[in-house]
Every structure is written in C-alpha cells, then in structure tokens.
C-alpha cells in the first residue's frame, strides 16, 4: 500500500549525511513475524 512521500536523512558509513525524498510509492514489500506467538505472515483485521 503506498504511503505519503517523505524527506529522509541518513548517515553513510563514511560519516557523511545525506538528505533525499522517499516517494510514497517506493516502499519495500515486508513480512512480519510475531516471535512471541510464533505466528508468521498473518495479517490483522
């Protein structure tokens, strides 16, 4: 599901800071694993 575009800042391994726009439609696919209950890939309603 796309979100809103956001401005992000991050520090690279050399210690330099960068700022860029992260598009709302440019989000990775993710899975959530509930380690407490041992559930995997279940969605809440």
Secondary structure as GFF3:
##gff-version 3
##sequence-region A 1 45
A	DSSP	beta_strand	6	11	.	.	.	ID=ss1
A	DSSP	beta_strand	17	22	.	.	.	ID=ss2
A	DSSP	beta_strand	33	34	.	.	.	ID=ss3
A	DSSP	beta_strand	39	40	.	.	.	ID=ss4
###
